[in-house]
Amino acid sequence: MKKLLTLAMLLSMALAGLSSSLEVRASSAIKPQWIRKGEEFMNKKRKSSNYEFKVFHTFDADFSKLKEKRFEPLLTYVRQKYGADPMTMQLDSLAAGPGESTTYCVSFGQNQESTVYARLVDSYSSFEDYSDNEYGFEFYQLFAVTDKNALPLFDTFEVQECNNTKATLLSLIPSAGQFYKGANGRGAAILGGELAFATGMAIYQYKKNVAYDNVVKGISNVDSWQSKVDSYKVSRNACIGVMAGLYLYGLLDAALSEGSARVKVTDPQGGQLTLGPSAYGIGLTYSF
């Protein structure tokens, strides 16, 4: 039975190590929630239907190239969705209000009569060391993009760090805090360990009860059965101890480890769009 317990402990440690290794290999840090859950999840958070979220993902061994070409995914998206002629496409930036990200205008057509507006909500980059001994940088961008010729009316976006207090409270349920933070590998390892040792505890408790009944009934080899009672009791207590250790580790990890940033989407702040004179004729102005 001791061999079985040792094997179970080694298996749990191996699973935890494997999950941690996969998580580190996948990213040098925990990716933001909008990367992990994708566009569909983000679009459900919109308050306005005037735009949609788009996640653009590029990668290269040279990070400076990724920064230089950061607008190419947006231009490619507009070109493919609306059949825009690349020769007529033009990218401009609009003046941003206080505390706002820059809004970009993609115009296209013979006289730039068609427009698509986009606002950069958040970006994330990481250095990846892949399993095939290759490495490089990955660059993610979250844009809010309007339809063609729609007004650039966006919700209010706020990038927030993960709430450690909430993660700790959630971890009162094993692994819930890790899953909330995006540490799915650690969460799975902790939950798997808890379930494995809870199963072991139940098995050893059952075997102890059977052995104890045989001692009480005075079945032959009472001393042998009593020895088994003591052995099963030690194994059961060891399982309980490991479960308690994993539980405390989960609480500390949720309270102290890095979490996954997320984007809070709220109703747009007050403002209005107006047409007015500009250096090129009539321009679009958004006032607060």
C-alpha positions in Angstrom: 0.0 0.0 0.0 2.9 2.3 0.7 4.1 1.7 -2.8 0.7 2.6 -4.1 0.7 5.9 -2.1 4.2 6.8 -3.3 3.2 6.1 -6.9 0.1 8.3 -6.5 2.2 11.1 -5.1 4.8 10.8 -7.9 2.0 10.8 -10.5 0.5 14.0 -9.0 3.8 15.7 -8.9 4.5 14.7 -12.5 1.1 16.0 -13.6 1.8 19.3 -11.8 5.2 19.6 -13.4 3.9 18.8 -16.8 1.1 21.3 -16.6 3.5 24.0 -15.3 6.0 23.2 -18.1 3.3 23.4 -20.8 2.1 26.7 -19.4 5.5 28.2 -19.3 6.2 27.0 -22.8 3.0 28.4 -24.1 3.7 31.9 -22.8 6.2 33.8 -20.8 3.3 35.3 -18.9 -0.4 34.6 -18.6 -2.1 36.0 -21.7 -4.9 38.6 -21.2 -8.4 37.3 -21.0 -9.3 38.7 -24.4 -6.6 36.5 -26.0 -7.5 33.4 -24.1 -11.3 33.6 -24.7 -11.3 35.3 -28.1 -13.4 37.7 -30.1 -16.8 36.0 -29.5 -16.4 36.4 -25.7 -15.4 40.0 -26.1 -18.3 40.8 -28.5 -20.8 39.6 -25.9 -19.5 42.4 -23.6 -20.4 45.2 -26.0 -22.9 47.8 -25.0 -23.1 49.2 -28.5 -23.7 47.4 -31.7 -21.8 50.1 -33.7 -18.6 48.1 -33.8 -17.1 44.7 -33.2 -14.0 43.5 -31.5 -11.2 42.0 -33.6 -8.1 40.2 -32.3 -5.1 40.4 -34.6 -2.1 38.0 -34.0 1.2 38.3 -35.7 4.6 36.7 -35.0 8.2 37.2 -36.1 11.8 36.6 -34.8 12.4 40.3 -35.0 10.0 42.3 -32.6 10.9 45.6 -34.3 9.3 44.3 -37.5 6.1 43.4 -35.7 5.9 47.0 -34.3 6.6 48.5 -37.7 3.9 46.4 -39.4 1.4 46.6 -36.6 -1.3 48.1 -38.8 -1.0 45.6 -41.6 -3.5 43.1 -40.0 -6.1 45.9 -39.7 -5.6 47.0 -43.3 -5.7 43.4 -44.5 -9.0 42.8 -42.6 -10.6 45.9 -44.2 -9.3 44.9 -47.6 -10.6 41.4 -47.4 -14.0 42.2 -45.8 -14.9 45.1 -48.2 -12.8 44.2 -51.3 -10.9 47.5 -51.0 -8.2 48.3 -53.6 -4.9 48.4 -51.7 -3.7 51.2 -54.0 -6.5 53.5 -52.7 -6.3 52.6 -49.0 -5.2 55.3 -46.6 -4.7 55.2 -42.8 -5.1 58.3 -40.7 -5.3 58.9 -36.9 -8.0 61.1 -35.3 -7.4 63.3 -32.2 -8.0 61.3 -29.1 -10.0 62.7 -26.1 -8.6 62.8 -22.6 -7.7 59.3 -21.4 -8.7 57.7 -24.7 -6.7 55.5 -27.1 -6.1 56.7 -30.6 -8.9 56.2 -33.1 -7.8 55.3 -36.7 -9.6 55.9 -39.9 -9.1 53.6 -42.9 -10.4 55.2 -46.0 -10.6 53.6 -49.5 -12.2 53.9 -52.9 -11.3 56.2 -55.8 -12.0 59.3 -53.7 -11.6 57.7 -50.3 -15.4 57.8 -50.1 -15.6 54.7 -47.9 -14.3 54.7 -44.3 -13.8 52.2 -41.5 -12.9 53.4 -38.0 -10.9 51.4 -35.5 -9.7 52.0 -31.9 -6.8 50.2 -30.3 -8.1 48.8 -27.0 -5.2 46.8 -25.8 -2.0 45.0 -27.0 0.2 42.2 -25.7 3.5 40.7 -26.7 5.5 37.7 -25.5 8.7 35.9 -26.3 8.0 32.2 -27.1 10.4 29.3 -26.9 8.7 26.6 -29.0 9.1 22.8 -28.5 10.9 22.4 -31.8 13.8 24.6 -30.7 12.5 27.6 -32.5 11.7 30.9 -30.9 10.2 34.2 -31.7 7.9 37.0 -30.6 4.2 37.0 -30.7 2.2 40.2 -30.9 -1.6 40.5 -30.2 -3.8 43.5 -30.7 -7.4 44.1 -29.7 -9.2 46.6 -31.9 -12.8 47.9 -31.8 -13.7 48.2 -35.5 -16.8 49.8 -37.0 -18.7 48.7 -40.1 -18.1 50.6 -43.4 -19.2 54.2 -43.2 -20.5 53.8 -39.6 -19.9 56.6 -37.1 -17.0 56.0 -34.7 -19.1 55.6 -31.6 -17.3 53.2 -29.2 -18.0 52.0 -25.7 -15.6 53.0 -22.9 -12.7 50.5 -22.5 -10.6 50.0 -19.4 -7.8 47.5 -19.1 -7.8 46.1 -15.6 -5.3 43.9 -13.7 -6.6 40.7 -12.2 -8.3 41.1 -8.8 -6.2 39.0 -6.4 -8.8 39.4 -3.6 -11.5 37.9 -5.8 -9.1 35.1 -6.9 -8.3 34.2 -3.3 -12.0 34.1 -2.3 -12.7 31.9 -5.4 -9.9 29.6 -4.3 -12.0 28.5 -1.3 -13.3 26.2 -4.0 -10.1 24.4 -5.1 -8.6 25.7 -8.4 -11.4 28.2 -9.0 -8.9 31.1 -8.3 -6.4 29.7 -10.8 -9.0 29.3 -13.5 -10.2 32.9 -12.9 -6.6 34.1 -13.2 -6.1 32.1 -16.4 -3.5 29.7 -14.9 -5.4 26.7 -16.3 -2.3 24.4 -16.0 -1.9 25.0 -12.3 -5.6 24.9 -11.8 -5.9 21.5 -13.5 -2.9 20.2 -11.5 -4.3 21.3 -8.2 -7.8 20.0 -8.9 -6.4 16.7 -10.3 -4.3 16.3 -7.1 -7.2 17.0 -4.8 -9.4 14.5 -6.6 -6.6 11.8 -6.7 -5.8 12.1 -3.0 -9.5 12.3 -2.0 -10.0 9.0 -3.9 -7.0 7.6 -2.1 -8.3 8.8 1.3 -11.7 7.1 0.6 -10.1 3.9 -0.5 -7.8 3.7 2.6 -10.7 4.6 4.9 -12.8 1.8 3.5 -9.9 -0.7 3.8 -9.2 0.5 7.4 -12.9 -0.1 8.2 -12.9 -3.6 6.8 -9.7 -4.5 8.6 -11.0 -3.1 11.9 -14.2 -5.1 11.5 -12.1 -8.2 11.2 -10.2 -7.3 14.4 -13.5 -6.7 16.3 -14.9 -10.0 15.0 -11.7 -11.8 16.3 -11.0 -13.4 12.9 -7.7 -15.4 12.8 -4.5 -13.4 12.5 -5.9 -10.5 14.6 -2.4 -9.0 14.9 -2.0 -9.0 11.1 -5.4 -7.3 10.7 -4.5 -4.7 13.4 -1.3 -4.0 11.6 -3.3 -3.4 8.5 -5.6 -1.0 10.4 -2.6 1.0 11.5 -1.1 1.0 8.0 -4.3 2.1 6.3 -4.8 4.8 8.9 -1.3 6.3 8.2 -2.0 6.2 4.4 -5.4 7.8 4.8 -3.9 10.6 7.0 -1.1 11.1 4.4 -3.7 11.7 1.7 -5.5 14.1 4.0 -2.2 16.0 4.6 -1.4 16.3 0.9 -4.9 17.5 0.2 -4.6 20.2 2.9 -1.2 21.2 1.5 -2.6 21.5 -2.0 -5.5 23.5 -0.7 -3.2 26.0 1.1 -0.9 26.2 -1.9 -4.0 27.1 -4.1 -5.0 29.9 -1.7 -1.4 31.3 -1.6 -1.0 31.0 -5.4 -4.3 32.8 -6.0 -3.3 35.6 -3.7 0.2 36.2 -4.9 0.7 35.0 -8.5 0.3 37.0 -11.6 -3.1 37.0 -13.2 -4.7 37.5 -16.6 -5.5 41.2 -17.4 -9.0 41.8 -18.7 -10.8 44.6 -20.5 -13.8 46.2 -18.8 -16.4 47.5 -21.3 -18.9 50.1 -20.1 -21.4 52.5 -21.8 -19.7 55.3 -23.8 -19.2 58.6 -22.0 -21.3 61.6 -23.0 -20.3 63.2 -26.3 -21.5 64.0 -29.8 -20.4 63.9 -33.4 -20.7 67.1 -35.4 -19.7 68.2 -38.9 -17.6 71.3 -39.2 -15.1 73.2 -41.4 -11.6 71.8 -41.7 -8.5 72.5 -43.7 -9.8 70.1 -46.4 -13.4 71.2 -46.5 -16.0 69.5 -44.2 -14.6 67.4 -41.3 -16.0 65.1 -38.6 -15.6 66.3 -35.0 -16.4 64.4 -31.8 -16.9 66.7 -28.9 -17.2 66.0 -25.2 
